[in-house]
Amino acid sequence: MREVTYSQRLFAGVWFAVAGAIPTTIAFLFVGEWMEIGRDNFGSEFSSLFTYLFYLLLPILAAGVSGCTFGAMLMKPNFIPSSPRAVWQGIMVGLLFYILFAFALSIGYTILFAIGGSTRNPIDNFLGMLGIASVGAVMFGWLVLLVGGLAGWVLFRIRISQNGLGYCQVVRYRGLRD
């Protein structure tokens, strides 16, 4: 069985990073000013940069990493044989993306609050941010999973068309059912 090439991993990573930008941007615009948690501690310029970094770039990076690792399997011939499995794989990429983002956000906030002179226990900061990420999962998790599943399905279709076989030919050739 042929392994996934680096260019396919890169393509899947960029594909899921772009897909991850959709729920990230919607969440960022929906929540808006509320996300500027660090304004009182760090000053407005730093807080704005911090907000953009942690709530826009970090999730997109996490989506790209998830796409490079688990999303690249969609490019592997015979590994994901059908559209429902591709959707499921995309949902798993979305789930990994959100878990990576939640932990990276919690660690980042814990470090920044420690640098900013917070007197709270770092574990309390970490768990508090995980709690906030959990609320975000309830508010936007459905969108992350929906976009992940759709991105997985489209990437699966791209792989089929790259192999030079149309959908009907793949079904007849490999005996697959969709």
MIDOSE-1310 file (N, C-alpha, C; in nm, 2 decimals, decimal comma, always signed):
residues 178
mrev	+0,08/-0,12/+0,00/+0,00/+0,00/+0,00/+0,09/+0,12/+0,00; +0,06/+0,22/-0,09/+0,14/+0,34/-0,10/+0,12/+0,43/+0,01; +0,23/+0,49/+0,06/+0,22/+0,58/+0,17/+0,18/+0,72/+0,12; +0,14/+0,80/+0,21/+0,11/+0,94/+0,18/+0,24/+1,02/+0,16
tysq	+0,25/+1,09/+0,05/+0,37/+1,17/+0,02/+0,36/+1,30/+0,10; +0,48/+1,37/+0,11/+0,49/+1,50/+0,18/+0,40/+1,60/+0,12; +0,39/+1,60/-0,01/+0,31/+1,70/-0,08/+0,16/+1,68/-0,05; +0,12/+1,55/-0,04/-0,02/+1,52/-0,01/-0,05/+1,56/+0,14
rlfa	+0,05/+1,54/+0,23/+0,03/+1,58/+0,37/+0,02/+1,73/+0,38; +0,11/+1,80/+0,30/+0,10/+1,95/+0,30/-0,03/+2,00/+0,24; -0,08/+1,93/+0,14/-0,21/+1,97/+0,08/-0,32/+1,95/+0,18; -0,32/+1,83/+0,24/-0,43/+1,81/+0,34/-0,42/+1,90/+0,46
gvwf	-0,30/+1,94/+0,50/-0,28/+2,03/+0,61/-0,33/+2,17/+0,58; -0,30/+2,22/+0,46/-0,35/+2,35/+0,41/-0,50/+2,34/+0,39; -0,55/+2,23/+0,34/-0,69/+2,21/+0,31/-0,77/+2,23/+0,45; -0,72/+2,16/+0,55/-0,79/+2,16/+0,68/-0,77/+2,29/+0,75
avag	-0,65/+2,36/+0,73/-0,63/+2,49/+0,79/-0,73/+2,59/+0,73; -0,75/+2,59/+0,60/-0,85/+2,68/+0,54/-0,99/+2,65/+0,59; -1,02/+2,52/+0,59/-1,15/+2,48/+0,65/-1,16/+2,52/+0,79; -1,06/+2,51/+0,87/-1,06/+2,55/+1,01/-1,08/+2,70/+1,03
aipt	-1,04/+2,78/+0,93/-1,06/+2,92/+0,93/-1,20/+2,96/+0,93; -1,29/+2,88/+0,88/-1,43/+2,91/+0,87/-1,50/+2,92/+1,01; -1,49/+2,81/+1,09/-1,56/+2,82/+1,22/-1,48/+2,92/+1,31; -1,35/+2,93/+1,29/-1,27/+3,01/+1,37/-1,31/+3,16/+1,35
tiaf	-1,32/+3,20/+1,23/-1,36/+3,34/+1,19/-1,50/+3,36/+1,24; -1,59/+3,27/+1,22/-1,73/+3,29/+1,27/-1,74/+3,30/+1,42; -1,66/+3,22/+1,49/-1,66/+3,23/+1,64/-1,60/+3,36/+1,68; -1,49/+3,40/+1,61/-1,42/+3,53/+1,65/-1,52/+3,65/+1,63
lfvg	-1,59/+3,65/+1,52/-1,68/+3,76/+1,49/-1,80/+3,76/+1,58; -1,85/+3,64/+1,62/-1,96/+3,62/+1,70/-1,93/+3,67/+1,85; -1,82/+3,63/+1,90/-1,79/+3,66/+2,04/-1,73/+3,80/+2,05; -1,65/+3,84/+1,96/-1,60/+3,98/+1,95/-1,52/+4,03/+2,07
ewme	-1,56/+4,14/+2,13/-1,49/+4,20/+2,23/-1,48/+4,12/+2,36; -1,57/+4,03/+2,38/-1,57/+3,95/+2,50/-1,44/+3,87/+2,52; -1,38/+3,83/+2,40/-1,26/+3,75/+2,41/-1,14/+3,83/+2,45; -1,14/+3,95/+2,47/-1,02/+4,03/+2,51/-1,01/+4,02/+2,66
igrd	-0,99/+3,90/+2,71/-0,98/+3,87/+2,85/-0,86/+3,94/+2,92; -0,75/+3,95/+2,85/-0,63/+4,00/+2,91/-0,61/+4,15/+2,90; -0,71/+4,23/+2,86/-0,69/+4,37/+2,84/-0,65/+4,44/+2,97; -0,71/+4,40/+3,08/-0,68/+4,47/+3,21/-0,54/+4,44/+3,26
nfgs	-0,49/+4,32/+3,23/-0,35/+4,28/+3,28/-0,24/+4,33/+3,18; -0,26/+4,33/+3,05/-0,15/+4,35/+2,96/-0,16/+4,47/+2,88; -0,26/+4,55/+2,89/-0,26/+4,68/+2,80/-0,33/+4,65/+2,67; -0,39/+4,75/+2,61/-0,48/+4,73/+2,50/-0,40/+4,68/+2,37
efss	-0,28/+4,74/+2,34/-0,21/+4,70/+2,22/-0,17/+4,55/+2,23; -0,12/+4,51/+2,34/-0,08/+4,37/+2,36/-0,20/+4,28/+2,36; -0,30/+4,32/+2,42/-0,42/+4,24/+2,43/-0,48/+4,22/+2,29; -0,48/+4,32/+2,21/-0,54/+4,30/+2,07/-0,45/+4,20/+1,99
lfty	-0,32/+4,22/+2,00/-0,23/+4,13/+1,93/-0,25/+3,99/+1,99; -0,26/+3,98/+2,12/-0,28/+3,85/+2,18/-0,41/+3,78/+2,14; -0,51/+3,86/+2,13/-0,65/+3,81/+2,09/-0,64/+3,76/+1,95; -0,58/+3,83/+1,86/-0,57/+3,78/+1,72/-0,49/+3,66/+1,71
lfyl	-0,38/+3,66/+1,78/-0,29/+3,54/+1,78/-0,35/+3,42/+1,83; -0,41/+3,43/+1,95/-0,47/+3,31/+2,01/-0,60/+3,27/+1,96; -0,68/+3,36/+1,91/-0,81/+3,32/+1,86/-0,83/+3,31/+1,71; -0,73/+3,35/+1,64/-0,74/+3,34/+1,49/-0,63/+3,25/+1,44
llpi	-0,50/+3,28/+1,47/-0,39/+3,21/+1,42/-0,37/+3,07/+1,48; -0,38/+3,06/+1,61/-0,36/+2,94/+1,68/-0,46/+2,83/+1,64; -0,59/+2,86/+1,62/-0,68/+2,75/+1,58/-0,66/+2,71/+1,43; -0,62/+2,80/+1,35/-0,59/+2,77/+1,21/-0,46/+2,68/+1,21
laag	-0,36/+2,71/+1,29/-0,24/+2,63/+1,30/-0,28/+2,49/+1,35; -0,37/+2,48/+1,45/-0,41/+2,35/+1,50/-0,48/+2,27/+1,40; -0,57/+2,34/+1,32/-0,64/+2,27/+1,21/-0,54/+2,22/+1,11; -0,44/+2,29/+1,07/-0,34/+2,25/+0,98/-0,26/+2,13/+1,03
vsgc	-0,22/+2,13/+1,15/-0,15/+2,02/+1,21/-0,24/+1,89/+1,21; -0,36/+1,91/+1,25/-0,46/+1,80/+1,25/-0,48/+1,74/+1,11; -0,48/+1,83/+1,01/-0,50/+1,79/+0,87/-0,38/+1,72/+0,82; -0,26/+1,76/+0,86/-0,13/+1,70/+0,82/-0,12/+1,55/+0,88
tfga	-0,17/+1,54/+1,00/-0,16/+1,41/+1,06/-0,27/+1,31/+1,02; -0,39/+1,35/+1,06/-0,51/+1,26/+1,04/-0,58/+1,28/+0,91; -0,58/+1,41/+0,86/-0,65/+1,44/+0,73/-0,57/+1,38/+0,61; -0,44/+1,37/+0,62/-0,36/+1,31/+0,51/-0,40/+1,17/+0,48
mlmk	-0,46/+1,10/+0,57/-0,50/+0,96/+0,54/-0,61/+0,96/+0,44; -0,68/+1,07/+0,42/-0,78/+1,08/+0,31/-0,72/+1,07/+0,17; -0,59/+1,10/+0,16/-0,52/+1,10/+0,04/-0,46/+0,96/+0,00; -0,47/+0,87/+0,10/-0,41/+0,74/+0,08/-0,51/+0,65/+0,01
pnfi	-0,47/+0,60/-0,11/-0,56/+0,51/-0,18/-0,59/+0,38/-0,09; -0,72/+0,34/-0,10/-0,77/+0,22/-0,03/-0,78/+0,23/+0,12; -0,73/+0,34/+0,18/-0,74/+0,35/+0,32/-0,88/+0,40/+0,36; -0,93/+0,50/+0,29/-1,07/+0,55/+0,32/-1,15/+0,51/+0,19
pssp	-1,23/+0,41/+0,19/-1,29/+0,36/+0,07/-1,42/+0,42/+0,03; -1,48/+0,50/+0,12/-1,62/+0,55/+0,08/-1,64/+0,69/+0,14; -1,74/+0,76/+0,09/-1,77/+0,89/+0,14/-1,81/+0,90/+0,28; -1,89/+0,81/+0,34/-1,92/+0,81/+0,48/-1,79/+0,80/+0,57
ravw	-1,70/+0,72/+0,53/-1,58/+0,70/+0,61/-1,50/+0,83/+0,59; -1,50/+0,90/+0,48/-1,43/+1,02/+0,46/-1,49/+1,13/+0,55; -1,62/+1,14/+0,56/-1,68/+1,23/+0,65/-1,65/+1,21/+0,79; -1,65/+1,08/+0,83/-1,61/+1,04/+0,97/-1,46/+1,08/+1,00
qgim	-1,37/+1,06/+0,90/-1,23/+1,10/+0,92/-1,22/+1,25/+0,93; -1,30/+1,32/+0,85/-1,30/+1,47/+0,86/-1,35/+1,52/+1,00; -1,45/+1,45/+1,05/-1,50/+1,48/+1,18/-1,40/+1,46/+1,29; -1,32/+1,35/+1,27/-1,22/+1,32/+1,37/-1,11/+1,42/+1,36
vgll	-1,08/+1,47/+1,24/-0,98/+1,58/+1,23/-1,03/+1,71/+1,30; -1,16/+1,74/+1,28/-1,21/+1,85/+1,35/-1,21/+1,84/+1,50; -1,24/+1,72/+1,55/-1,23/+1,69/+1,70/-1,09/+1,71/+1,75; -0,99/+1,65/+1,68/-0,85/+1,67/+1,71/-0,81/+1,82/+1,71
fyil	-0,86/+1,89/+1,61/-0,83/+2,03/+1,60/-0,87/+2,10/+1,72; -1,00/+2,08/+1,76/-1,05/+2,15/+1,88/-0,98/+2,12/+2,01; -0,94/+1,99/+2,02/-0,87/+1,95/+2,14/-0,73/+2,01/+2,15; -0,66/+2,01/+2,03/-0,53/+2,08/+2,03/-0,54/+2,23/+2,06
fafa	-0,64/+2,29/+2,00/-0,66/+2,43/+2,02/-0,69/+2,46/+2,17; -0,78/+2,38/+2,23/-0,81/+2,40/+2,37/-0,69/+2,39/+2,47; -0,61/+2,29/+2,44/-0,49/+2,27/+2,53/-0,39/+2,38/+2,50; -0,37/+2,42/+2,37/-0,27/+2,52/+2,34/-0,32/+2,66/+2,40
lsig	-0,45/+2,69/+2,39/-0,50/+2,81/+2,45/-0,48/+2,81/+2,60; -0,51/+2,70/+2,66/-0,50/+2,69/+2,81/-0,35/+2,71/+2,85; -0,26/+2,65/+2,78/-0,12/+2,66/+2,82/-0,07/+2,80/+2,79; -0,11/+2,86/+2,68/-0,07/+3,00/+2,65/-0,12/+3,10/+2,75
ytil	-0,25/+3,08/+2,79/-0,30/+3,17/+2,89/-0,23/+3,15/+3,03; -0,21/+3,03/+3,06/-0,14/+3,00/+3,19/+0,00/+3,07/+3,19; +0,07/+3,06/+3,08/+0,21/+3,12/+3,07/+0,20/+3,27/+3,08; +0,10/+3,33/+3,00/+0,09/+3,47/+3,00/+0,04/+3,53/+3,13
faig	-0,05/+3,46/+3,20/-0,09/+3,51/+3,33/+0,03/+3,50/+3,43; +0,11/+3,40/+3,42/+0,23/+3,38/+3,51/+0,33/+3,50/+3,48; +0,35/+3,53/+3,35/+0,44/+3,63/+3,32/+0,39/+3,77/+3,36; +0,25/+3,78/+3,35/+0,19/+3,91/+3,39/+0,18/+3,93/+3,54
gstr	+0,23/+3,84/+3,62/+0,23/+3,86/+3,76/+0,10/+3,81/+3,83; +0,03/+3,72/+3,77/-0,09/+3,67/+3,84/-0,06/+3,60/+3,96; -0,14/+3,62/+4,07/-0,11/+3,55/+4,19/-0,19/+3,42/+4,20; -0,27/+3,39/+4,10/-0,35/+3,27/+4,11/-0,26/+3,15/+4,08
npid	-0,30/+3,04/+4,12/-0,23/+2,91/+4,10/-0,24/+2,88/+3,95; -0,12/+2,85/+3,88/-0,12/+2,82/+3,74/-0,22/+2,71/+3,70; -0,24/+2,61/+3,79/-0,33/+2,50/+3,76/-0,47/+2,56/+3,75; -0,51/+2,65/+3,84/-0,64/+2,71/+3,83/-0,66/+2,79/+3,70
nflg	-0,55/+2,86/+3,66/-0,56/+2,93/+3,53/-0,58/+2,83/+3,41; -0,50/+2,72/+3,42/-0,51/+2,62/+3,31/-0,65/+2,56/+3,31; -0,70/+2,52/+3,42/-0,83/+2,45/+3,43/-0,94/+2,55/+3,39; -0,93/+2,68/+3,43/-1,03/+2,78/+3,40/-1,04/+2,80/+3,25
mlgi	-0,92/+2,80/+3,18/-0,92/+2,82/+3,04/-0,98/+2,69/+2,97; -0,95/+2,58/+3,02/-1,01/+2,46/+2,97/-1,16/+2,46/+2,98; -1,21/+2,52/+3,09/-1,35/+2,54/+3,11/-1,41/+2,63/+3,01; -1,34/+2,74/+2,98/-1,39/+2,84/+2,88/-1,39/+2,77/+2,74
asvg	-1,29/+2,69/+2,71/-1,28/+2,61/+2,59/-1,40/+2,51/+2,58; -1,44/+2,46/+2,69/-1,55/+2,37/+2,69/-1,68/+2,44/+2,66; -1,70/+2,56/+2,71/-1,81/+2,64/+2,67/-1,81/+2,67/+2,52; -1,69/+2,70/+2,47/-1,68/+2,72/+2,33/-1,71/+2,60/+2,25
avmf	-1,68/+2,48/+2,30/-1,71/+2,36/+2,23/-1,86/+2,34/+2,22; -1,93/+2,38/+2,32/-2,08/+2,37/+2,32/-2,14/+2,47/+2,22; -2,08/+2,59/+2,22/-2,13/+2,69/+2,13/-2,10/+2,67/+1,98; -1,97/+2,63/+1,96/-1,92/+2,62/+1,82/-1,87/+2,48/+1,78
gwlv	-1,88/+2,38/+1,87/-1,83/+2,25/+1,83/-1,90/+2,19/+1,72; -2,03/+2,21/+1,71/-2,11/+2,15/+1,61/-2,06/+2,20/+1,47; -2,02/+2,33/+1,47/-1,98/+2,39/+1,34/-1,84/+2,34/+1,31; -1,75/+2,32/+1,40/-1,62/+2,26/+1,38/-1,63/+2,12/+1,32
llvg	-1,72/+2,04/+1,38/-1,74/+1,90/+1,33/-1,81/+1,90/+1,19; -1,90/+1,99/+1,17/-1,97/+2,00/+1,04/-1,87/+2,03/+0,93; -1,79/+2,14/+0,96/-1,69/+2,18/+0,86/-1,58/+2,07/+0,84; -1,54/+2,01/+0,95/-1,44/+1,90/+0,93/-1,50/+1,78/+0,85
glag	-1,62/+1,74/+0,87/-1,68/+1,64/+0,79/-1,69/+1,68/+0,64; -1,73/+1,80/+0,62/-1,75/+1,84/+0,48/-1,61/+1,85/+0,41; -1,51/+1,90/+0,49/-1,37/+1,91/+0,43/-1,32/+1,77/+0,40; -1,34/+1,68/+0,49/-1,30/+1,54/+0,47/-1,37/+1,48/+0,34
wvlf	-1,49/+1,50/+0,33/-1,57/+1,45/+0,21/-1,51/+1,51/+0,08; -1,49/+1,64/+0,08/-1,44/+1,71/-0,04/-1,30/+1,66/-0,07; -1,22/+1,65/+0,03/-1,08/+1,60/+0,01/-1,08/+1,46/-0,05; -1,17/+1,38/+0,00/-1,19/+1,24/-0,06/-1,22/+1,25/-0,20
riri	-1,31/+1,34/-0,24/-1,35/+1,35/-0,38/-1,24/+1,40/-0,46; -1,16/+1,49/-0,41/-1,04/+1,54/-0,48/-0,94/+1,42/-0,51; -0,92/+1,34/-0,41/-0,83/+1,22/-0,42/-0,88/+1,13/-0,53; -1,01/+1,11/-0,54/-1,07/+1,02/-0,64/-1,04/+1,08/-0,78
sqng	-1,07/+1,21/-0,79/-1,05/+1,27/-0,92/-0,90/+1,28/-0,96; -0,81/+1,29/-0,86/-0,66/+1,29/-0,89/-0,62/+1,15/-0,94; -0,68/+1,05/-0,90/-0,64/+0,92/-0,94/-0,69/+0,89/-1,08; -0,76/+0,98/-1,14/-0,80/+0,97/-1,28/-0,92/+0,88/-1,30
lgyc	-0,99/+0,85/-1,19/-1,11/+0,77/-1,20/-1,23/+0,85/-1,16; -1,33/+0,85/-1,23/-1,45/+0,91/-1,19/-1,52/+0,83/-1,08; -1,62/+0,88/-1,01/-1,68/+0,82/-0,90/-1,74/+0,68/-0,94; -1,81/+0,68/-1,05/-1,87/+0,55/-1,10/-1,76/+0,45/-1,13
qvvr	-1,65/+0,49/-1,19/-1,55/+0,40/-1,23/-1,48/+0,34/-1,10; -1,47/+0,42/-1,00/-1,41/+0,37/-0,87/-1,50/+0,27/-0,81; -1,63/+0,29/-0,81/-1,72/+0,20/-0,75/-1,72/+0,06/-0,83; -1,71/+0,07/-0,96/-1,71/-0,05/-1,04/-1,57/-0,12/-1,03
yrgl	-1,47/-0,04/-1,03/-1,33/-0,10/-1,03/-1,30/-0,16/-0,89; -1,33/-0,10/-0,78/-1,29/-0,15/-0,65/-1,40/-0,22/-0,58; -1,52/-0,22/-0,64/-1,64/-0,28/-0,57/-1,68/-0,20/-0,45; -1,66/-0,07/-0,45/-1,70/+0,01/-0,34/-1,84/+0,05/-0,35
rd	-1,90/+0,08/-0,23/-2,04/+0,13/-0,23/-2,03/+0,26/-0,15; -2,11/+0,35/-0,19/-2,11/+0,48/-0,12/-2,24/+0,50/-0,04
